[in-house]
Amino acid sequence: MLYLEGMLLYSVWALLLFGVLGYALWLGAWEERWTAVALIVIGLGSGPLLDQKHATTPQLIEWPAALADLVLLSILTYFAVVRRLWWAVWAAGFQSLSILIHASKLLDRDLLRPAYIAAYTKYGYLVVAAVAVGIWSRRPRRDLSPP
């Protein structure tokens, strides 16, 4: 029963993720589109690179995921600092927390792999939420004033 609940939550999350990324590619400005492409490439590209033969070994950090998170953090930091986008500030902050989880795994090798993966993926949800709010806030507003 717990497995089915987990799969249902994962399926709902996957639908929301691809919905937001599709929304970013369709209606977002170029910054949101670049972020969406980076999230898609990093999400699909880092999975096959994960070390599956050591999946039950608690000592290993997920280096492909950590490097991919650093690349995404650099993109979001650029948008936050140079382009001065407020949603990118939030997204970069959440992504920084994900990097801190990777650093904590380096410092505490006894951190169990499921807890480690669950911890750093949760901040990805918040990064996607920040992108969605950023797209929504930049959309054109209708003029509701009386004629």
Sequence and secondary structure as in RCSB ss.txt:
>XXXX:A:sequence
MLYLEGMLLYSVWALLLFGVLGYALWLGAWEERWTAVALIVIGLGSGPLLDQKHATTPQLIEWPAALADLVLLSI
LTYFAVVRRLWWAVWAAGFQSLSILIHASKLLDRDLLRPAYIAAYTKYGYLVVAAVAVGIWSRRPRRDLSPP
>XXXX:A:secstr
 HHHHHHHHHHHHHHHHHHHHHHHHHH  HHHHHHHHHHHHHHHHHHHHS GGGTT TT   HHHHHHHHHHHHH
HHHHHHTS  HHHHHHHHHHHHHHHHHHHHHH TTS HHHHHHHHHHHHHHHHHHHHHHHHHHS     S  
